[in-house]
């Protein structure tokens, strides 16, 4: 069984100002790397446009209408200090949501064990009624809600190893008893949320703040001692990954010192959980990563593990 890659050229139409770290080249470099000979067995699929009904699983009607009205006005604007919105941004954001929903359907149908959404803009900072930190819609949070709503799952695990806390995913899933959200992130660091005391209304949130300059062995220890036992006891029916690669030591926006091989190890361990409890069902969605070379290589090892584990 092959690994599914879901992407779309519309994700390149979300154009950021010159010098912005969340640039078009991020996705171009990822896609180029995944076209190497070693990835010839990947199955590629175009991401569909998410419907408003699907987006409303994670956002308010007021917020969705606000975003669509900006699009209709044809004005180029900032949704916050870091989040730019131009004429191609709405379609790109809707493709990101659509990619993750398509990934859920693909693994739940049994056609694929796992899938990776190569999309932008990222999504884990977008809250119910607010765009933040390069993110417009909560791609992964919506996918989790969709899995519960449409596939009647009772235990969905979301693991976010982006270096920045997934505040938006946490906020959207805060009161959902059918989701366990686990996040590793540097602290202190923007957006400032993600303390150990933030547990969710159903004790469904597990935050693991990481100090600056933490290296791979120390990071793996956190996984082994805290995260993997919690996931194992939770017994998820599907595993959803917010795959940010900005904890890499080369990344310019943070100060965690992971190596490319650490992402290989993390992916294997999460596949172990999926194999044990979810019949291998795992989807992963691109979040951060702002050194282009490190991003491309980290995605490559991540996807290579997914391919190995899908056999």
Secondary structure by P-SEA (a helix, b strand, c coil): cbbbbbbbcccccccccccccccaaaaaaaaaaaaccccccbbbbbbcccccccccccccaaaaaaaaaaaaaccccccccccccccaaaaaaaaaaaaaaaaaaaaaaccccbbbbbcccccccccccccccccccaaaaaaaaaaaacccccbbbbbbcccccaaaaaaaacccccbbbbbbbbccccccccccccccccccbbbbbbcccccaaaaaaaaacccaaaaaaacccbbbbccccccccccccccccccaaaaaaaaaaaaaaaaaccccbbbbbbccccaaaaaaaaaaaaaaaaaaaac
